[in-house]
Every structure is written in structure tokens, then in C-alpha cells.
Amino acid sequence: MDEPSAGAGAAAPRRPSMADALLPIGTLILLLALSYYLFRDEASYGPNQIALVFCSLVAAGLAARNGMPWSGIRQAAVDGVASGLAAIGILLAVGALIGTWSLGGTIVTMVYYGLKILSPHYFYATTMIICAVVAISIGSSWTVAGTLGVGLLGIADSMGLSPAITAGAVISGAYFGDKTSPLSDTVNLAAASAGSEVFAHIRESLWTSLPAFLAAAGLFALLGSPSNFDAAAALAGIENHVDVTPWALLPLVLVLGLAVARVPPMAAIFLGALAGGVMAAILTPDWVLGLAAAPEMPKALALLKGVWSALATGFTAATGDATLDELLSRGGMASMMVTVWLIVTALMFGAIIEHAGFLDRIVASALAGMRSTAALIASLVATCIGANIVTSDQYMAIVLPGRIYKAEFARRGLAPVLLSRSVGDSATVTSPLIPWNSCGAFMATTLGVPVPAYVAYCFFNLLNPVVSVLYAILGLRVLRVPAQDPARS
């Protein structure tokens, strides 16, 4: 039986109460905390998803009780999941890329040359700077993490350095570049949501981003290993099992070139994965044939099967060197499916919360008590972080607070670029710090380090919101709309 449609005489939905707004969010926080207590690092492999689905039903039930039709709630959930399909596509493409780059020697070649060039004394700081420069050039933190980040984690592992600190350095650099690049979608989205101009937004963002970046670089420099690292054994282990050649880096060059050319990330990354498969067939055909495990097939078909398998389910190495096998055995689209599950359930919850007006209700109450400009900006920063937690999506955490606070900033005569800068200082950079946020799930899966392990070392991401609020408290860069000249009005 079809659901009755809301006719012209149907009562308008009631405004949610504060209790309505807080109940599903509070329940989610409680269940996620319980999930991490009970399951530890396994929490993201199913328990968190159950908590998100349960809280989605709680939120949907409250929205229906307030008079919202089930058809609208259901469509909001569908639209929320649909909004994440681009992110899911990138995630699957990265899985495929890691599989063929492991099979074809691209990752191990990055590790090999990294061991020759980099030193443990300055490795973490250098990692952050390299990732920042590349992210500024291409405007994508995800592409940087999925390519350079994977190789840098491999180098850190070979040097005996901390994967958690390395992941923090990769993410710090990648997100600094992401939020200061005119090519970044988050930069353009933050500017658009606040009504500011893109390059004015970037210039203003540097006032808060650069101090946080320099402080983070100093902290990473202090964490450098003081030991005398001898790379000879690790280099010899690679040379004994892999014919290292710069040609293996061609897929990396291709991906970075496509990114600079503004090819969509999913297409650029998947083309890089295919290029990795071609290089594998040329450079490591024995590994490809071994993965295919099809001696009865013609060689060309067996090579195709091996590359196809790496794209789908990844590569499992059997070189006899345990350390090298651990580095190479990874990837495939299948390795990303748990993360896809997490993103789908998180987006469904966030979409229902937004559709039901719960986030608007909480922020409206908070705004009523914000008298000073510093309190307003601090409230905006907290709202952006909360939106990353509740909606589980970076884009929603940028757009929703920008939309909600725009009128209040205008009423107080504050410049739109101040709003866009504050949104970028908080919504953009804190998204990878939330395990169930699409960015946090992506970084954890791609880099192989759980969010709770690396979060304390994402120095730039942690410092940038603090600097933003500190500027507001000190009255620094609190820009206002110029007073209109009466003679020209």
C-alpha cells in the first residue's frame, strides 16, 4: 500500500525541541564511546556501523513524530548516501591503485629512494612539507595520502619510525595544502558558502594557517629520531628481491600530472591504478603470473588475470623476506569495503539529522547567547567540528555552518571572508580526526593507521582551529564590511 501523500491541508512539521535535537546525537556519542571501549581497534569493522544505523532510526522516528512524512525522511537518507558516492568512488580507486602499485614495484621503489634520500632526524617534518607542497599543487589531500602518503608510511616502517606520527605528518601537510590551494574543492566550497572571493579567502586563510603549519613543523622536527640509522640492510633486502628502476615511478608521475590538469580525482587515481598494472606486466611479470596462478592460460591472459586480481583484491607477496612481504601485501578494492560500509551508514545518519532540523535547532539556541565577536567565532568553530562529528561528511560540515552563520555575520557587519576563513580553519582540517567521518575513514584505511592512533599527531589539524579562535579573542584579523559612503548610497 502506498504511503499517503501530504496534501495541501496537512499540518506543517513542528519545530524540533532541544531534547529532540540532542537525543540522537547524545545516543550516538554514547554508543560510539561504548563501541570503542568494547571493541577497541575493531570498532570500525561493524560495531560503529550498527550504532549509526540505530541512531538513524532514532532520529527518523523523532522527525516523523514532529510531523515530517516518512517519504521525505527516506529520500533525505538516500540523497545523503548519494552525496558520498564520489568519495566512495575515490576510495575504491585508491584500493585498486595500492594493489597494482604493490604488484608493479611503485611503492617499494618510493621506499627505496626514500631510504636513500631521507633521514630519521628530519623525516617527520620533511614528510609534512613534501605533502603540503604537492597538495598545494594539485588541491587534493586524498590524492596526496593515497599516493605519496602510502610510500612515506612504507619508508617510515623500514626506518623503524612511528607509523602514527608519520600518518599525522602526512595528514598535516596534505590538509595545509588542501585548504590553501585554489584548485581545492574545499577552498571553493568554503568561499562559496560564505559569499567570499576565492583568492581573498586563501590570502586570509594564510594568516591562521601559516602559524599553525610552522608550529607543527617545529613539533615534527623535535620528534625526529636521534639514532644513527643505517639503511644498508633495508636497501639490500629490497635489491635482493626487486629490480629497482625509476620507470616504476611512472604511475605516480601520471597521477600527479592528471591532478594538476584538473582531471577528476577518481579518474586520475584509477588511471594511475591501470598504469600500475601495465608497469607490473612489464617490470614484474613473474609476480603477476604468480598472483594469477593460472599456468594453463596463455601468458597474455594470465598477465591480465594477475593485474585484474590486484585491482580487485590486492597483492600478497611471497618473496621470503618478511619485512618486504608486509610492505607489499596490500590493496585492492575489496580492502576498502568495510570503510565504504562505514561511510554509507554515517552519511545516512548525518542526512537525517540535517533534514530533521536538529543541527539548526542546536545552533540557533547557541547563537542567542553569543554577544561578543570572539564568542561568535568560537561558536562557529565548535559548530563546524560538531558538524564533522554528527554529519560525518566534510562537505556538509563546510556548507551547513556557512549557511547557518551567514546572516548573523552580516547582521554584525563582519566580512564574508572572515566567515569562510573560520569555516576552513575548522570544518576542513578536523574532518580526518573523526573515525566515522568520510575523511577519517579514508585516511585510516589508506594509510593503514587507525584514527585514534594518529589523531594526537595531526598537529596542524589540531592547532589551526585553536589559532583561529585565539585570533578572535585577541581581536586579530577580525575583518568587517567597509561602511558604505552615504554620498554614494
C-alpha positions in Angstrom: 0.0 0.0 0.0 1.4 3.4 -1.0 2.2 5.9 1.7 -0.4 8.8 1.8 1.0 12.0 0.3 0.9 15.2 2.3 -2.0 17.2 1.0 -2.5 20.9 0.9 -4.2 20.7 4.3 -1.6 18.7 6.0 -0.1 20.3 9.1 3.4 21.7 8.8 6.1 19.8 10.7 6.7 21.1 14.3 10.0 22.7 15.1 12.1 20.1 17.0 12.7 20.7 20.7 16.2 20.8 22.1 15.6 17.4 23.6 14.7 16.1 20.1 17.9 17.5 18.7 20.1 16.2 21.5 18.7 12.7 21.9 20.0 11.1 18.7 23.3 12.9 18.8 23.9 12.1 22.5 22.9 8.5 21.9 25.4 8.2 19.1 28.2 9.7 21.1 27.4 7.2 24.0 27.2 4.2 21.7 30.4 5.1 19.8 32.2 5.5 23.1 30.9 2.1 24.2 31.9 0.6 20.9 35.5 1.7 21.2 35.6 0.6 24.8 34.3 -2.9 23.9 35.9 -3.5 20.5 39.0 -1.2 20.5 40.6 -1.1 17.0 37.9 -3.4 15.7 35.1 -0.9 16.4 35.1 0.4 12.8 34.7 -3.1 11.4 31.0 -3.3 12.2 30.1 -2.1 15.7 30.2 1.6 14.8 28.1 1.0 11.7 25.4 -0.7 13.9 25.5 2.3 16.2 25.0 4.7 13.3 22.1 2.7 11.8 20.4 2.6 15.3 20.7 6.3 15.8 19.5 7.0 12.3 16.3 5.1 13.2 16.0 7.2 16.4 16.4 10.4 14.5 14.0 9.3 11.8 11.4 8.4 14.5 11.7 11.8 16.2 11.4 13.5 12.8 8.3 11.6 12.0 6.8 12.3 15.4 7.3 16.0 14.7 5.2 15.7 11.6 7.7 15.0 8.8 6.5 12.5 6.3 8.4 9.2 6.1 8.8 9.6 2.3 10.8 12.8 2.9 12.9 11.2 5.6 13.6 8.3 3.4 14.6 10.5 0.5 16.9 12.6 2.7 18.7 9.4 3.7 19.0 8.3 0.1 20.3 11.7 -1.0 22.7 11.8 1.9 24.2 8.5 0.8 24.2 9.6 -2.8 26.2 12.7 -1.9 29.1 10.4 -0.8 29.3 8.3 -4.0 32.2 10.5 -5.3 34.1 9.9 -2.1 33.3 6.1 -2.2 34.5 6.0 -5.8 37.8 7.7 -4.9 38.2 5.2 -2.0 37.7 2.2 -4.3 40.1 3.7 -6.9 42.8 4.1 -4.2 42.3 0.5 -3.2 42.9 -0.6 -6.8 45.9 1.7 -7.1 47.6 0.4 -3.9 47.1 -3.2 -5.3 48.8 -2.6 -8.7 51.4 -0.3 -7.3 52.4 -3.0 -4.8 52.4 -5.6 -7.6 54.4 -3.5 -10.0 57.0 -2.2 -7.6 55.9 1.5 -7.5 55.5 1.5 -3.7 58.7 -0.4 -3.0 60.6 1.9 -5.4 59.3 5.0 -3.5 60.5 3.3 -0.3 63.9 2.5 -1.8 64.7 6.0 -3.0 63.2 7.5 0.2 65.6 5.4 2.3 68.5 6.8 0.2 67.4 10.4 0.5 65.6 10.9 3.8 67.0 10.8 7.3 65.2 9.9 10.5 66.5 13.1 12.0 64.1 15.2 9.9 61.8 12.6 8.4 58.5 13.7 10.0 59.0 17.4 9.3 60.1 16.6 5.7 57.1 14.4 5.2 54.7 17.2 6.2 56.5 19.7 3.9 56.5 17.4 0.9 52.8 16.6 1.3 52.0 20.3 1.7 53.8 21.3 -1.4 52.2 18.6 -3.5 48.7 19.2 -2.1 49.0 22.9 -2.9 50.0 22.0 -6.4 47.1 19.6 -7.0 44.5 20.7 -4.5 43.6 17.2 -3.1 44.5 15.9 0.3 43.1 12.5 -0.6 45.3 12.1 -3.7 48.4 13.0 -1.7 47.6 10.5 1.0 46.7 7.7 -1.4 50.0 8.1 -3.4 52.8 9.8 -1.6 51.4 9.0 1.8 51.4 5.3 1.2 55.1 5.4 0.1 56.1 7.6 3.1 54.4 5.1 5.5 56.5 2.4 3.9 59.7 4.4 4.3 58.9 5.1 8.0 58.3 1.4 8.6 61.6 0.5 7.0 63.3 3.1 9.2 61.6 1.8 12.3 59.8 5.1 12.8 56.3 5.6 14.2 53.5 5.0 11.7 51.2 7.0 13.8 53.5 10.1 13.8 54.1 9.6 10.1 50.4 9.5 9.3 49.9 12.7 11.4 52.7 14.4 9.3 51.1 13.2 6.0 47.7 14.4 7.1 49.0 17.7 8.5 50.8 18.6 5.2 48.1 17.3 3.0 45.4 19.4 4.7 47.5 22.6 4.9 47.9 22.3 1.1 44.3 21.4 0.6 43.0 24.5 2.4 45.4 26.9 0.7 45.2 25.7 -2.9 42.9 27.5 -5.4 42.4 24.1 -7.0 40.9 22.6 -3.9 37.2 21.9 -3.8 37.0 22.6 -0.1 38.5 26.1 -0.6 36.0 26.9 -3.3 33.1 25.4 -1.3 34.0 27.4 1.9 34.3 30.6 -0.1 31.0 30.0 -1.9 29.1 29.0 1.3 30.2 32.3 2.9 29.9 34.5 -0.1 33.6 35.5 -0.3 36.0 35.6 -3.2 38.3 32.5 -3.5 41.7 34.3 -3.6 40.7 36.7 -0.9 39.7 33.6 1.2 43.1 31.9 0.5 45.1 35.1 1.4 43.1 35.5 4.6 43.4 31.7 5.5 47.2 32.0 5.4 47.1 34.3 8.4 45.8 31.5 10.6 47.2 28.5 8.6 50.9 29.5 8.4 51.4 29.9 12.2 49.8 26.5 12.8 51.9 25.0 10.0 55.2 26.4 11.3 54.3 25.3 14.9 53.5 21.8 13.5 56.8 21.7 11.6 58.7 22.5 14.8 56.9 19.8 16.7 57.6 17.2 14.0 61.3 18.3 13.9 61.5 17.7 17.6 60.1 14.2 17.2 62.8 13.2 14.7 64.8 10.1 15.6 68.2 10.9 17.1 69.6 7.5 16.3 72.1 6.7 13.6 70.0 4.8 11.2 71.8 2.5 8.7 69.7 1.9 5.7 72.1 -0.6 4.2 70.3 -3.7 5.4 66.8 -2.5 4.3 68.2 -1.4 0.9 70.0 -4.7 0.4 66.7 -6.6 1.2 64.9 -4.7 -1.5 67.7 -5.1 -4.0 67.8 -8.8 -3.4 64.1 -9.3 -4.4 63.2 -6.3 -6.6 64.9 -4.8 -9.7 64.6 -1.2 -8.7 64.1 1.2 -11.6 62.9 4.8 -11.8 60.4 3.5 -14.5 58.3 2.1 -11.7 57.5 5.7 -10.6 55.8 6.5 -13.9 52.3 5.7 -12.5 53.0 8.3 -9.7 54.1 10.9 -12.2 50.9 10.2 -14.2 48.6 10.6 -11.2 50.2 13.9 -10.1 50.1 15.2 -13.7 46.5 14.3 -14.1 45.7 16.0 -10.8 47.4 19.2 -11.9 45.5 19.0 -15.2 42.3 19.0 -13.1 41.2 15.5 -14.1 38.6 14.4 -11.5 40.3 12.5 -8.6 38.6 9.2 -9.1 39.5 9.1 -12.8 43.1 10.2 -12.1 43.6 7.7 -9.4 42.0 4.8 -11.3 44.1 5.6 -14.4 47.1 5.5 -12.1 46.0 2.1 -11.0 45.7 0.9 -14.5 49.1 2.3 -15.3 50.5 0.5 -12.3 49.0 -2.7 -13.8 50.7 -2.1 -17.1 54.1 -1.5 -15.4 53.6 -4.6 -13.3 53.2 -6.7 -16.5 56.4 -5.1 -17.9 58.6 -4.9 -14.8 57.4 -7.8 -12.5 55.8 -10.3 -14.8 56.7 -13.2 -12.5 54.8 -11.7 -9.6 51.8 -11.0 -11.9 51.8 -14.6 -13.1 52.2 -15.9 -9.6 49.2 -13.9 -8.5 47.2 -15.2 -11.4 48.0 -18.8 -10.5 46.9 -20.0 -13.9 49.7 -21.9 -15.6 47.3 -23.4 -18.1 46.5 -20.0 -19.6 48.3 -18.2 -22.4 50.8 -15.8 -20.9 49.0 -12.7 -22.0 45.7 -13.8 -20.4 47.5 -14.9 -17.3 49.1 -11.4 -17.0 45.7 -9.8 -17.5 44.2 -12.0 -14.8 47.0 -11.2 -12.4 46.6 -7.4 -12.8 42.8 -7.7 -12.6 43.2 -9.6 -9.3 45.5 -6.9 -7.9 42.9 -4.3 -8.8 40.1 -6.3 -7.2 41.6 -8.0 -4.2 45.2 -6.7 -3.9 48.6 -8.3 -3.9 50.0 -10.8 -1.5 53.8 -11.1 -1.8 55.8 -14.2 -1.1 59.4 -13.1 -1.5 60.7 -14.8 1.6 61.6 -11.5 3.2 59.0 -11.0 5.9 59.5 -7.2 6.1 59.3 -6.8 2.4 56.2 -9.1 2.2 54.5 -7.0 4.8 55.2 -3.8 2.8 53.9 -5.3 -0.5 50.9 -7.3 0.6 48.1 -4.9 0.5 45.5 -3.1 -1.6 42.6 -4.0 -3.9 39.1 -2.6 -4.0 37.9 -5.3 -1.6 40.1 -3.9 1.1 38.0 -0.8 1.2 34.6 -2.3 1.6 34.4 -2.0 5.4 35.2 1.7 5.0 32.5 2.0 2.4 30.1 0.4 4.8 31.1 3.0 7.5 30.7 5.9 5.1 27.3 4.8 3.9 25.8 4.5 7.4 27.5 7.7 8.6 26.1 9.7 5.7 22.6 8.3 6.3 22.7 9.4 9.9 24.0 12.9 9.0 21.5 13.4 6.3 18.5 12.6 8.6 19.8 14.9 11.3 20.2 17.7 8.8 16.7 17.1 7.2 15.1 16.9 10.6 16.5 20.4 11.5 18.2 19.1 14.7 21.6 20.8 14.0 19.9 24.1 13.1 17.9 23.9 16.4 21.1 23.4 18.5 23.0 26.2 16.7 20.1 28.6 16.9 20.0 28.2 20.7 23.7 28.7 20.9 23.7 31.9 18.8 21.1 33.5 21.1 23.8 33.7 23.8 26.7 34.9 21.7 27.2 38.6 22.5 30.9 39.2 21.5 32.5 38.6 18.1 35.1 36.2 19.8 32.2 34.1 21.2 30.5 34.0 17.8 33.6 32.8 16.0 34.3 30.3 18.8 30.8 29.1 18.4 31.2 28.7 14.6 34.4 26.7 15.1 32.7 24.4 17.6 29.7 24.1 15.2 32.0 23.1 12.3 33.7 20.5 14.4 30.4 19.2 15.7 29.1 19.0 12.2 32.0 16.8 11.2 31.1 14.6 14.1 27.4 14.5 13.5 27.0 14.6 9.7 30.2 12.5 9.1 30.9 14.5 6.0 33.4 17.3 5.4 31.3 19.0 2.7 28.2 19.1 4.9 30.4 20.4 7.8 31.5 23.3 5.5 28.2 24.1 3.9 25.8 23.9 6.9 27.6 26.2 9.3 28.4 28.6 6.5 24.7 28.8 5.7 23.6 29.0 9.3 26.0 31.7 10.4 26.0 33.8 7.2 23.0 36.0 8.3 24.4 36.6 11.8 27.8 37.6 10.4 26.1 40.0 8.0 24.0 41.5 10.8 27.1 42.2 12.9 28.9 43.8 9.9 31.5 41.0 9.7 33.2 40.4 6.4 32.2 37.2 4.5 35.9 36.3 4.2 36.1 36.1 8.0 33.3 33.5 7.9 34.9 31.5 5.1 38.3 31.5 6.8 36.8 30.3 10.1 34.9 27.6 8.4 38.1 26.4 6.6 40.1 26.6 9.8 37.7 24.2 11.5 35.5 22.2 9.2 38.2 21.3 6.6 41.0 20.4 8.9 39.2 18.4 11.6 37.4 16.0 9.3 40.2 13.4 9.3 40.2 13.4 13.1 36.8 11.7 13.3 36.9 7.9 12.8 33.4 7.7 11.2 33.8 10.8 9.1 34.4 10.0 5.4 37.8 11.7 5.6 38.8 9.9 8.8 37.7 6.6 7.4 39.6 7.2 4.2 42.9 8.2 5.9 42.8 5.3 8.3 42.2 2.8 5.6 44.6 4.3 3.0 47.5 4.8 5.4 46.8 1.7 7.5 46.8 3.6 10.8 43.6 3.8 12.9 42.4 7.3 13.6 42.8 7.0 17.4 46.4 6.2 16.9 47.3 9.1 14.6 44.9 11.8 15.9 47.3 13.2 18.6 50.0 13.7 15.9 47.9 15.7 13.4 49.5 18.9 14.8 48.4 21.2 12.1 44.8 20.0 12.1 44.6 20.4 15.9 46.4 23.8 16.0 44.6 25.5 13.2 41.2 25.8 14.9 42.9 27.0 18.1 44.8 29.7 16.2 41.5 30.8 14.6 39.8 31.2 18.0 42.9 32.8 19.5 42.9 35.5 16.7 39.3 36.2 17.5 39.9 36.6 21.3 42.9 38.9 20.6 40.9 40.9 18.0 43.4 40.0 15.2 42.1 39.9 11.6 38.5 40.4 12.7 37.5 41.9 9.4 34.4 44.0 8.9 32.4 45.1 5.9 33.5 48.6 5.0 31.0 51.3 5.9 29.1 52.5 2.9 29.8 56.0 1.8 26.5 57.9 2.3 27.2 60.1 -0.7 27.2 57.0 -2.9 24.2 55.4 -1.5 
